Amino acid sequence: MTTPVLDRAYARRNADRLDLLRRPLDLCALTLTGAPAWRRTAAQTHQALVQPLPLTCRIAVVPTASACGTTTVALQLIGTMTRARRAPALLLSASPGTDTAADRLPFSRRWPLEDSIPTAVPPAELGPTLRGAAGCGADSLTSCLRLEPAGAGLPPQWHRARRDLGHFFDTCLTEFGPLTQAELAEVAPLHHAVVLVSPARRREVERGRILVRKLNESLTDRPAGAMSTEADAADGRSGAAPASTRRSPAVLHAVVATAPGHPLIPRLGPDETLVPYDPALRRSGPTPLRRRTAVAVAALAARTVDAAAKSVRGEA
């Protein structure tokens, strides 16, 4: 009964040793071949990441199974976007589990804010004041708020937190816990992109695809005006597209490899992204990712920004 555990431990140690060789090999391959395809892809991804947005890019990250890497995906997305866009980002940690984003970020604070905002603050200074009250990391760009859950499901304070603070940030990303289909259908229209996270195992990937399909069907069947009533109230200050032209949110599927080796999963579709196993994701603090992992995270982040840009332009 203990052999699989020993095998996994050995595989992890072996992967850590091989990781020391993969980085120099990646650099040698790029130097010798020039890797024009990699450079072209990186340039396109960066261009999508840094495109200007007149409103806050709103992202929801939701697990489809337990211990599937939702917090890791949320932290990597927010880090990628702040480094590329050089603009403030807010992470709302609304997961009821342990080891959430708020647990990993020492500068996170609780909502409601303990420090009241002075009423005499001029409007031009209100944004920086609120961002400072929400906590800020060493990069002076990332803020994180912990929302206390009232059991499983959607935290009751989430709506108010995103309404009061979200539009003061370039990006507002919420790390949710497990949500029912009805809760997913409720929160999805309030975002530009919904990232459903599944572990890289065949059965869980197939279950995740069912959730993606059901969510897309519920968004398609729901009238645009009904979907966007509350979002319009929040976005009206930023010149967002009206409800009649607003797109449904992009529903993306992130498949995360939580163990070394080649996962046996179905062939992924255009709205699915494999985040390869990377020992750096298990380490605390800023650690360089493998090239394939960094490319996957950057591509996923670019898709979310592009979804916000298309929503503003009212493109189908």
WOKA-V600464 format. One record per residue. RES is the residue in three letters. PSI is psi in whole degrees, 0 to 359 (NA if undefined). D_FIRST is the distance of its C-alpha to the first C-alpha in Angstrom with 2 decimals. Layout:
res->RES psi->PSI d_first->D_FIRST
res->RES psi->PSI d_first->D_FIRST
//
This chain:
res->MET psi->338 d_first->0.00
res->THR psi->352 d_first->3.84
res->THR psi->314 d_first->5.71
res->PRO psi->323 d_first->7.03
res->VAL psi->316 d_first->8.13
res->LEU psi->321 d_first->9.78
res->ASP psi->318 d_first->11.24
res->ARG psi->319 d_first->12.71
res->ALA psi->318 d_first->14.12
res->TYR psi->320 d_first->15.63
res->ALA psi->322 d_first->17.04
res->ARG psi->315 d_first->18.65
res->ARG psi->318 d_first->20.24
res->ASN psi->321 d_first->21.44
res->ALA psi->323 d_first->22.90
res->ASP psi->322 d_first->24.71
res->ARG psi->317 d_first->26.27
res->LEU psi->333 d_first->27.33
res->ASP psi->330 d_first->28.82
res->LEU psi->334 d_first->31.36
res->LEU psi->331 d_first->32.61
res->ARG psi->321 d_first->32.59
res->ARG psi->311 d_first->35.28
res->PRO psi->323 d_first->37.81
res->LEU psi->321 d_first->37.18
res->ASP psi->315 d_first->37.83
res->LEU psi->319 d_first->41.02
res->CYS psi->318 d_first->42.18
res->ALA psi->319 d_first->41.68
res->LEU psi->323 d_first->43.67
res->THR psi->317 d_first->46.37
res->LEU psi->322 d_first->46.83
res->THR psi->343 d_first->46.70
res->GLY psi->332 d_first->48.19
res->ALA psi->60 d_first->45.66
res->PRO psi->326 d_first->48.36
res->ALA psi->318 d_first->45.96
res->TRP psi->317 d_first->43.80
res->ARG psi->319 d_first->46.98
res->ARG psi->316 d_first->48.34
res->THR psi->318 d_first->45.18
res->ALA psi->320 d_first->45.00
res->ALA psi->318 d_first->48.68
res->GLN psi->319 d_first->48.32
res->THR psi->316 d_first->45.33
res->HIS psi->320 d_first->47.23
res->GLN psi->320 d_first->50.33
res->ALA psi->324 d_first->48.47
res->LEU psi->322 d_first->46.89
res->VAL psi->4 d_first->50.21
res->GLN psi->140 d_first->52.42
res->PRO psi->145 d_first->54.49
res->LEU psi->133 d_first->53.80
res->PRO psi->0 d_first->56.39
res->LEU psi->173 d_first->53.78
res->THR psi->132 d_first->50.40
res->CYS psi->116 d_first->47.45
res->ARG psi->126 d_first->45.16
res->ILE psi->138 d_first->41.47
res->ALA psi->132 d_first->38.69
res->VAL psi->118 d_first->35.01
res->VAL psi->132 d_first->32.80
res->PRO psi->149 d_first->29.03
res->THR psi->352 d_first->27.92
res->ALA psi->167 d_first->24.34
res->SER psi->149 d_first->22.70
res->ALA psi->49 d_first->21.84
res->CYS psi->1 d_first->23.52
res->GLY psi->21 d_first->25.80
res->THR psi->314 d_first->28.95
res->THR psi->318 d_first->30.08
res->THR psi->315 d_first->29.64
res->VAL psi->317 d_first->31.70
res->ALA psi->314 d_first->34.33
res->LEU psi->320 d_first->34.76
res->GLN psi->321 d_first->34.99
res->LEU psi->313 d_first->37.50
res->ILE psi->323 d_first->39.68
res->GLY psi->317 d_first->39.63
res->THR psi->318 d_first->40.58
res->MET psi->322 d_first->43.40
res->THR psi->323 d_first->44.91
res->ARG psi->321 d_first->44.94
res->ALA psi->316 d_first->46.54
res->ARG psi->341 d_first->48.92
res->ARG psi->47 d_first->49.76
res->ALA psi->152 d_first->50.20
res->PRO psi->145 d_first->48.75
res->ALA psi->144 d_first->45.62
res->LEU psi->128 d_first->44.26
res->LEU psi->117 d_first->40.60
res->LEU psi->112 d_first->40.20
res->SER psi->97 d_first->36.79
res->ALA psi->24 d_first->36.46
res->SER psi->136 d_first->32.70
res->PRO psi->355 d_first->31.62
res->GLY psi->187 d_first->28.25
res->THR psi->163 d_first->27.52
res->ASP psi->44 d_first->27.87
res->THR psi->181 d_first->30.62
res->ALA psi->320 d_first->33.43
res->ALA psi->330 d_first->35.58
res->ASP psi->327 d_first->32.93
res->ARG psi->336 d_first->32.74
res->LEU psi->111 d_first->36.52
res->PRO psi->342 d_first->38.24
res->PHE psi->2 d_first->41.62
res->SER psi->152 d_first->40.64
res->ARG psi->170 d_first->42.79
res->ARG psi->150 d_first->42.73
res->TRP psi->134 d_first->44.70
res->PRO psi->153 d_first->47.37
res->LEU psi->137 d_first->48.70
res->GLU psi->323 d_first->49.69
res->ASP psi->121 d_first->52.67
res->SER psi->148 d_first->55.32
res->ILE psi->126 d_first->57.03
res->PRO psi->136 d_first->60.75
res->THR psi->344 d_first->62.93
res->ALA psi->7 d_first->65.52
res->VAL psi->128 d_first->63.31
res->PRO psi->150 d_first->65.19
res->PRO psi->325 d_first->63.54
res->ALA psi->337 d_first->63.23
res->GLU psi->359 d_first->61.14
res->LEU psi->318 d_first->59.03
res->GLY psi->304 d_first->56.25
res->PRO psi->323 d_first->55.69
res->THR psi->316 d_first->55.99
res->LEU psi->320 d_first->53.35
res->ARG psi->323 d_first->50.99
res->GLY psi->322 d_first->51.43
res->ALA psi->333 d_first->50.84
res->ALA psi->3 d_first->47.53
res->GLY psi->152 d_first->46.25
res->CYS psi->139 d_first->46.13
res->GLY psi->186 d_first->43.91
res->ALA psi->337 d_first->45.09
res->ASP psi->356 d_first->46.06
res->SER psi->17 d_first->48.56
res->LEU psi->329 d_first->47.38
res->THR psi->127 d_first->44.09
res->SER psi->151 d_first->44.14
res->CYS psi->131 d_first->41.32
res->LEU psi->135 d_first->41.72
res->ARG psi->125 d_first->39.15
res->LEU psi->121 d_first->39.76
res->GLU psi->121 d_first->38.62
res->PRO psi->152 d_first->36.90
res->ALA psi->54 d_first->38.02
res->GLY psi->201 d_first->34.61
res->ALA psi->153 d_first->32.99
res->GLY psi->202 d_first->35.21
res->LEU psi->124 d_first->38.27
res->PRO psi->138 d_first->39.56
res->PRO psi->336 d_first->43.13
res->GLN psi->357 d_first->44.53
res->TRP psi->315 d_first->43.38
res->HIS psi->315 d_first->46.53
res->ARG psi->320 d_first->48.85
res->ALA psi->314 d_first->47.04
res->ARG psi->328 d_first->47.16
res->ARG psi->317 d_first->50.75
res->ASP psi->328 d_first->52.06
res->LEU psi->333 d_first->50.39
res->GLY psi->318 d_first->48.97
res->HIS psi->358 d_first->52.29
res->PHE psi->1 d_first->52.93
res->PHE psi->155 d_first->50.12
res->ASP psi->325 d_first->49.86
res->THR psi->136 d_first->46.27
res->CYS psi->109 d_first->44.64
res->LEU psi->132 d_first->40.91
res->THR psi->127 d_first->38.93
res->GLU psi->105 d_first->35.19
res->PHE psi->164 d_first->34.38
res->GLY psi->191 d_first->31.42
res->PRO psi->134 d_first->30.41
res->LEU psi->148 d_first->33.67
res->THR psi->169 d_first->34.69
res->GLN psi->322 d_first->36.70
res->ALA psi->320 d_first->39.87
res->GLU psi->322 d_first->39.20
res->LEU psi->316 d_first->38.48
res->ALA psi->335 d_first->41.77
res->GLU psi->316 d_first->43.52
res->VAL psi->335 d_first->42.51
res->ALA psi->315 d_first->42.44
res->PRO psi->346 d_first->46.26
res->LEU psi->8 d_first->46.65
res->HIS psi->160 d_first->44.91
res->HIS psi->331 d_first->45.73
res->ALA psi->138 d_first->42.14
res->VAL psi->121 d_first->38.93
res->VAL psi->108 d_first->35.71
res->LEU psi->129 d_first->32.74
res->VAL psi->127 d_first->29.45
res->SER psi->148 d_first->26.35
res->PRO psi->153 d_first->23.09
res->ALA psi->67 d_first->23.12
res->ARG psi->139 d_first->21.00
res->ARG psi->311 d_first->22.94
res->ARG psi->316 d_first->22.62
res->GLU psi->325 d_first->23.50
res->VAL psi->317 d_first->26.30
res->GLU psi->320 d_first->27.77
res->ARG psi->320 d_first->27.71
res->GLY psi->322 d_first->29.36
res->ARG psi->325 d_first->32.00
res->ILE psi->318 d_first->32.83
res->LEU psi->319 d_first->33.48
res->VAL psi->314 d_first->35.62
res->ARG psi->315 d_first->37.59
res->LYS psi->322 d_first->38.20
res->LEU psi->317 d_first->39.31
res->ASN psi->321 d_first->41.66
res->GLU psi->319 d_first->43.10
res->SER psi->325 d_first->43.76
res->LEU psi->325 d_first->45.47
res->THR psi->322 d_first->47.54
res->ASP psi->346 d_first->48.71
res->ARG psi->133 d_first->49.65
res->PRO psi->145 d_first->53.22
res->ALA psi->321 d_first->53.63
res->GLY psi->321 d_first->55.85
res->ALA psi->327 d_first->53.39
res->MET psi->328 d_first->50.58
res->SER psi->8 d_first->52.61
res->THR psi->308 d_first->54.79
res->GLU psi->323 d_first->52.93
res->ALA psi->324 d_first->52.04
res->ASP psi->319 d_first->55.75
res->ALA psi->324 d_first->56.68
res->ALA psi->327 d_first->54.32
res->ASP psi->349 d_first->55.23
res->GLY psi->331 d_first->58.96
res->ARG psi->342 d_first->59.59
res->SER psi->9 d_first->58.15
res->GLY psi->37 d_first->60.03
res->ALA psi->162 d_first->57.20
res->ALA psi->148 d_first->57.90
res->PRO psi->166 d_first->59.07
res->ALA psi->329 d_first->56.82
res->SER psi->336 d_first->58.62
res->THR psi->356 d_first->57.46
res->ARG psi->137 d_first->54.08
res->ARG psi->157 d_first->51.08
res->SER psi->154 d_first->47.93
res->PRO psi->150 d_first->45.11
res->ALA psi->127 d_first->43.01
res->VAL psi->111 d_first->39.54
res->LEU psi->151 d_first->37.13
res->HIS psi->112 d_first->33.44
res->ALA psi->122 d_first->31.39
res->VAL psi->115 d_first->28.05
res->VAL psi->125 d_first->26.01
res->ALA psi->114 d_first->23.37
res->THR psi->3 d_first->20.92
res->ALA psi->153 d_first->18.87
res->PRO psi->162 d_first->20.35
res->GLY psi->181 d_first->21.05
res->HIS psi->112 d_first->23.09
res->PRO psi->141 d_first->22.13
res->LEU psi->95 d_first->22.56
res->ILE psi->161 d_first->25.12
res->PRO psi->160 d_first->28.46
res->ARG psi->132 d_first->31.61
res->LEU psi->150 d_first->32.86
res->GLY psi->182 d_first->36.30
res->PRO psi->334 d_first->39.17
res->ASP psi->17 d_first->38.17
res->GLU psi->142 d_first->34.54
res->THR psi->129 d_first->33.43
res->LEU psi->122 d_first->30.24
res->VAL psi->105 d_first->29.52
res->PRO psi->160 d_first->27.57
res->TYR psi->135 d_first->24.82
res->ASP psi->119 d_first->26.69
res->PRO psi->334 d_first->25.54
res->ALA psi->334 d_first->28.95
res->LEU psi->342 d_first->28.04
res->ARG psi->354 d_first->25.58
res->ARG psi->149 d_first->28.31
res->SER psi->151 d_first->30.97
res->GLY psi->169 d_first->34.58
res->PRO psi->120 d_first->36.30
res->THR psi->131 d_first->34.42
res->PRO psi->137 d_first->35.59
res->LEU psi->160 d_first->33.46
res->ARG psi->158 d_first->32.90
res->ARG psi->314 d_first->35.70
res->ARG psi->321 d_first->33.81
res->THR psi->315 d_first->32.33
res->ALA psi->319 d_first->35.77
res->VAL psi->318 d_first->37.47
res->ALA psi->316 d_first->35.14
res->VAL psi->317 d_first->35.67
res->ALA psi->319 d_first->39.39
res->ALA psi->321 d_first->39.75
res->LEU psi->318 d_first->38.12
res->ALA psi->320 d_first->40.44
res->ALA psi->324 d_first->43.41
res->ARG psi->322 d_first->42.72
res->THR psi->319 d_first->42.91
res->VAL psi->319 d_first->46.17
res->ASP psi->325 d_first->47.60
res->ALA psi->321 d_first->46.84
res->ALA psi->319 d_first->48.84
res->ALA psi->319 d_first->51.66
res->LYS psi->327 d_first->51.89
res->SER psi->321 d_first->51.92
res->VAL psi->318 d_first->54.90
res->ARG psi->349 d_first->56.70
res->GLY psi->28 d_first->56.00
res->GLU psi->151 d_first->54.69
res->ALA psi->NA d_first->52.93
//
